[in-house]
Amino acid sequence: MNPQDHLARIHELPCMICLLIIGVRNTQVEAHHIGDSSERSDWLTIPLCPEHHRGKNGFHGAGERAFNRMYQTNELKLLGLTIKELMR
């Protein structure tokens, strides 16, 4: 599997916050890349809906610390949940 195929699979998954917090399998997602832009890897991505990715209460809207506090999670936990969903 190449990185493009992996990203295609990520886009088929639900938003990990919607799934974790409210139990909804929202499939309109964007790939959130973990790590600094210089370390970016398409393999280290989490599916997030636009609101939880770029919205006011999203990772990039609220900031990493506020996001983690708000949803009681962090990128590594969400990556683990993503891997679990990929294995289904």
Buried (B, 14 or more C-beta within 10 A) or exposed (E): EEEEEBBEBBBEBBBBBBBBBEEEEBEEBBBBBBEEEEEEEBEBBBBBBEBBBBBEEBBEBBEEEEBBEBBEBBBEBBBBBBEEBEEE
